[in-house]
Amino acid sequence: MSATDSPTPPLDDIPGRLLQLFTGFVVTQALHSAATLELADLVADGPVSVDDLAKRSGAHPEALHRLLRTLAAHGVFAEVAPGQFGPTALSRALETDAVGSMRPYILYGGEVMYAAFRELEHSVRTGRPAFEQVFGASLFDYMRTNPDEGARFDAAMAATSTGRVAGLFDRDWSAAGSVVDVGGGNGTIMRELLTRQPHLRGAVFDLPHAVDGAEAMLEAGGLSDRCACIRGDFFEEVPSGFDVYLLSQILHDWDDERATAILRNCRAAIAPRGRLVVLEQVLPPGDAPHPGKILDLLMLVLTDGGRERSEPQWRTLLGNAGFALEHVAPSGRSDIIECRPV
């Protein structure tokens, strides 16, 4: 078995570059193992010997050293002395109590997403989600019927929400008095938005099991008096009476027909001078690297018809539902698509 000697092979080493791409799964599962063993927490206060880490994590010392050495070569942990590993900026983001910790996402993705992606070829050949092939149910049905997995999924999505929508919080909200987060899940985004924009009143609208978590989160943040939790199904109707309708990473879960249904329900509820704010990836043209291209494959494998869209595709989708796309602005790892009803 061969391997490249460097994380970045030279540009003229074509086999080495392909090998680096192919062995990305090794890093994926190494991160998952590190998250499971809570290694970032164990080195948070400073360098720790491999033997001590092995005792505290219940791992085999030599095997653990090999795992840490590989991750250190990618900037996750630092071998500050032979057999002594300490934290880095990347490992800090894996700490359990870190703000915006990525640990829940890596724990979930390293199992469920990884298992589904083993059947990527099925999706490519059929256009159908490999998730159903592996787990025997659609992603959202599986989450509903397996509450523990559903809770892990919600935690994984919450872990990435702040970085995904960073620009949303600093958007000009002066013309708005109220906002509803359609499909707002456990209220993570609404909690942050209302904290940063104290003049706003809000609502989280989602299925009953999702809103239960939002109520607890908003109460813990002292925001219950400024934010309602409304139970419902956005395929049936959306509550009226709000200045801004927010859809954050919702429409990419659905094909054009069902995404249009959600948007038309928003259009029926929104006032003539209201605004729709969509947070999604806007795929650029050409072959430049873009995180949305990876996410698009995730949607192919995990969802029934979900996809990322280019700006022309967004304009068509929104136009068919009665909205005009006004402009697109970057927002952390997503984009803010500002729309008005027409």
C-alpha positions in Angstrom: 0.0 0.0 0.0 1.5 3.3 -1.0 0.8 6.8 0.2 2.0 10.3 -0.5 4.7 11.6 1.8 3.1 15.1 2.0 -0.4 16.3 2.6 0.1 18.5 -0.5 1.7 16.6 -3.4 3.4 18.7 -6.0 1.3 19.8 -9.0 3.1 17.5 -11.4 2.5 14.4 -9.2 -0.8 13.5 -10.8 -1.1 10.0 -9.2 -0.2 11.6 -5.8 -2.9 14.2 -6.1 -5.5 11.5 -7.1 -4.3 9.4 -4.1 -4.7 12.4 -1.8 -8.3 12.9 -3.0 -9.1 9.2 -2.7 -7.7 8.8 0.8 -9.8 11.7 2.1 -12.0 9.0 3.7 -9.1 8.3 6.1 -9.1 11.8 7.4 -12.9 11.8 7.7 -12.9 8.7 9.9 -9.8 9.9 11.9 -11.7 13.0 12.8 -14.8 10.9 13.8 -12.6 8.7 16.0 -11.0 11.8 17.6 -14.4 13.3 18.3 -15.7 10.0 19.7 -12.7 9.7 22.0 -13.1 13.3 23.1 -9.4 13.9 22.3 -9.8 17.6 21.8 -11.2 18.0 25.3 -8.4 15.9 26.8 -5.6 18.2 25.3 -7.6 21.5 25.8 -5.4 22.6 28.7 -2.1 21.9 27.1 0.1 19.1 25.8 -0.5 15.6 27.1 1.5 12.4 26.6 0.1 9.7 24.4 0.2 7.2 27.3 -1.8 9.6 29.5 -4.3 10.2 26.6 -4.6 6.5 26.0 -5.5 5.8 29.7 -8.0 8.7 29.8 -9.7 7.8 26.5 -9.5 4.0 26.8 -7.4 3.7 23.6 -4.4 1.6 22.6 -1.3 3.8 23.1 0.6 3.0 19.9 -2.6 3.0 17.8 -3.6 6.3 19.4 -0.2 7.8 18.6 -0.7 6.9 14.9 -4.1 8.5 14.8 -2.9 11.7 16.5 0.2 11.9 14.2 -2.0 11.7 11.1 -4.4 14.4 12.4 -1.4 16.6 13.4 -0.1 16.4 9.8 -3.4 18.0 8.8 -3.3 20.7 11.5 -5.6 19.0 14.0 -3.5 18.7 17.2 0.2 19.5 17.3 3.0 17.1 18.3 5.0 19.6 20.4 7.5 17.0 21.5 7.9 13.3 20.7 4.7 11.6 22.0 3.3 14.9 23.4 0.2 16.3 21.7 -1.4 19.7 22.3 -4.3 21.8 20.9 -4.5 23.8 17.7 -7.2 26.1 16.3 -8.8 23.2 14.6 -8.8 21.0 17.7 -10.4 23.9 19.6 -13.4 23.7 17.3 -13.8 20.0 18.2 -14.0 20.7 22.0 -17.4 19.7 23.4 -18.1 23.1 25.0 -16.6 25.3 22.3 -18.9 27.9 20.9 -20.1 26.5 17.6 -18.3 23.2 18.3 -18.2 21.0 15.2 -18.0 17.8 17.3 -21.8 17.0 17.0 -21.6 17.4 13.2 -18.5 15.1 12.9 -20.0 12.5 15.3 -23.2 12.4 13.2 -21.7 12.8 9.8 -19.0 10.2 10.4 -21.6 7.6 11.0 -24.9 8.2 9.2 -23.7 10.4 6.3 -20.6 8.2 5.8 -22.8 5.0 5.7 -25.1 6.6 3.1 -22.1 7.8 0.9 -20.9 4.2 0.5 -23.8 3.9 -1.9 -23.1 7.1 -3.8 -23.0 5.1 -7.0 -26.6 4.1 -6.5 -27.6 7.8 -6.5 -25.5 8.6 -9.5 -27.0 5.7 -11.5 -30.7 6.2 -10.4 -31.0 9.8 -9.2 -32.5 8.4 -6.0 -31.2 9.0 -2.5 -28.7 6.4 -1.3 -29.9 7.1 2.2 -33.1 5.2 1.5 -31.1 2.3 0.0 -29.0 2.1 3.2 -31.6 2.9 6.0 -34.9 1.8 4.4 -36.6 5.2 4.8 -36.2 8.8 3.8 -33.9 11.0 5.8 -36.7 12.9 7.5 -38.9 9.8 8.1 -35.9 8.1 9.6 -35.3 11.0 12.0 -39.0 11.1 13.0 -39.1 7.4 13.8 -35.7 7.3 15.5 -35.8 10.1 18.1 -32.2 9.5 19.3 -30.9 9.9 15.7 -33.2 12.8 15.2 -31.7 14.6 18.2 -28.2 13.9 16.9 -29.2 15.2 13.5 -30.6 18.4 15.1 -27.4 18.9 17.1 -25.3 18.4 14.0 -27.3 21.0 12.1 -27.2 23.5 15.0 -23.4 23.0 15.2 -23.0 24.5 11.7 -25.8 27.1 11.8 -23.9 30.0 13.3 -21.0 29.9 10.8 -23.4 29.3 8.0 -25.5 32.4 8.6 -23.0 34.8 10.1 -23.9 37.7 7.8 -27.6 37.3 8.6 -27.2 38.7 12.1 -25.6 41.9 10.8 -28.0 42.5 8.0 -29.9 45.8 8.1 -33.0 45.0 10.2 -34.0 48.6 10.9 -37.0 48.4 8.6 -38.4 45.2 10.2 -40.2 44.7 13.4 -40.8 41.0 13.2 -39.4 37.9 11.6 -40.5 34.3 11.4 -38.0 31.5 10.9 -39.9 29.0 8.6 -38.6 25.6 9.4 -36.6 27.1 12.2 -35.9 23.8 14.0 -34.7 24.1 17.6 -34.5 27.9 17.4 -30.7 28.3 17.3 -30.7 31.0 14.6 -33.7 32.9 16.1 -32.0 33.0 19.5 -28.9 34.5 18.1 -30.8 36.9 15.8 -33.0 38.3 18.6 -30.1 38.6 21.0 -28.2 40.7 18.4 -31.3 42.7 17.2 -33.1 43.6 20.4 -35.9 45.6 18.6 -37.1 42.5 16.8 -39.9 40.2 17.7 -39.9 36.7 16.2 -41.4 33.3 15.8 -40.1 29.8 15.1 -42.4 27.8 12.8 -41.8 24.1 12.4 -43.2 20.7 13.0 -44.3 20.0 16.6 -41.3 17.8 17.6 -38.9 20.5 16.4 -40.6 23.4 18.0 -40.6 21.6 21.4 -36.8 22.0 21.4 -37.0 25.7 20.3 -39.3 26.5 23.3 -36.7 25.2 25.8 -33.8 27.0 24.0 -35.6 30.4 23.8 -36.7 30.2 27.4 -33.1 29.4 28.5 -32.0 32.5 26.6 -34.6 34.7 28.2 -36.4 35.3 24.9 -39.8 33.7 25.4 -41.5 37.1 25.7 -40.2 38.2 22.3 -40.5 34.9 20.4 -43.5 32.7 19.7 -43.2 29.0 18.8 -45.8 28.0 16.2 -46.4 24.4 15.2 -47.3 23.5 11.7 -46.3 22.2 8.3 -44.8 24.5 5.7 -46.3 22.4 2.9 -49.7 23.2 4.2 -49.5 26.9 5.3 -47.2 29.4 6.8 -48.2 31.9 9.5 -49.1 35.5 8.3 -48.4 38.8 9.9 -44.6 39.1 9.9 -42.3 41.6 8.2 -39.6 39.2 7.2 -39.9 35.5 6.3 -36.7 33.6 6.8 -35.9 30.3 5.1 -32.4 29.0 6.2 -31.1 25.9 4.5 -34.7 24.6 3.9 -35.3 24.8 0.2 -32.2 22.8 -0.8 -33.7 19.8 0.9 -36.4 19.6 -1.7 -36.9 19.3 -5.5 -38.3 22.3 -7.5 -41.9 21.2 -7.1 -41.9 21.0 -3.3 -39.6 24.0 -2.9 -42.1 26.0 -5.0 -44.9 24.8 -2.7 -43.1 26.1 0.3 -42.4 29.4 -1.4 -46.0 29.8 -2.5 -47.2 29.3 1.0 -44.8 32.1 2.1 -46.1 34.3 -0.7 -49.7 33.7 0.4 -48.7 34.8 4.0 -46.4 37.7 3.3 -47.6 41.4 3.2 -47.0 43.4 0.0 -44.1 45.3 1.6 -42.7 42.2 3.3 -39.4 40.6 2.5 -38.3 37.0 2.0 -34.7 36.2 3.1 -33.3 32.9 1.9 -30.0 31.5 3.2 -28.6 29.0 0.8 -25.7 28.2 -1.4 -25.6 30.0 -4.7 -23.5 27.9 -7.0 -21.0 29.8 -9.2 -20.5 28.9 -12.8 -17.4 27.1 -14.0 -15.2 24.6 -12.2 -13.8 26.7 -9.4 -13.9 25.1 -5.9 -17.0 25.9 -3.9 -18.4 24.3 -0.7 -21.8 24.2 -2.4 -20.6 21.6 -4.8 -19.8 19.2 -2.0 -23.1 20.0 -0.3 -24.9 19.3 -3.6 -23.6 15.8 -3.6 -24.8 15.5 0.0 -28.3 16.5 -1.0 -28.2 13.9 -3.9 -27.3 11.1 -1.5 -29.4 12.1 1.6 -32.6 13.7 0.2 -35.3 12.9 -2.4 -34.7 15.6 -5.0 -32.8 18.1 -2.8 -30.1 20.1 -4.6 -28.0 23.3 -4.5 -28.9 25.9 -7.2 -27.2 28.5 -9.3 -28.4 32.1 -9.4 -30.4 31.6 -12.6 -32.0 28.6 -11.1 -32.9 30.6 -7.9 -34.4 33.4 -10.0 -36.6 30.9 -11.9 -37.7 29.0 -8.7 -38.5 32.3 -6.9 -40.2 33.8 -9.9 -42.5 30.7 -10.2 -43.6 31.3 -6.6 -44.3 35.0 -6.9 -41.0 36.5 -5.7 -38.4 38.6 -7.4 -34.7 38.1 -6.4 -33.3 41.5 -5.5 -29.7 40.7 -4.7 -27.3 38.1 -3.3 -24.8 38.7 -0.5 -22.3 36.4 1.1 -23.1 35.2 4.6 -20.4 33.1 6.2 -20.6 29.7 4.5 -23.9 30.5 2.8 -25.4 33.4 0.8 -28.2 35.7 1.7 -30.8 35.9 -1.1 -33.0 38.9 -0.6 -36.4 38.8 -2.3 -39.6 40.8 -2.5 -43.1 39.7 -3.4 -44.4 40.6 -6.9 
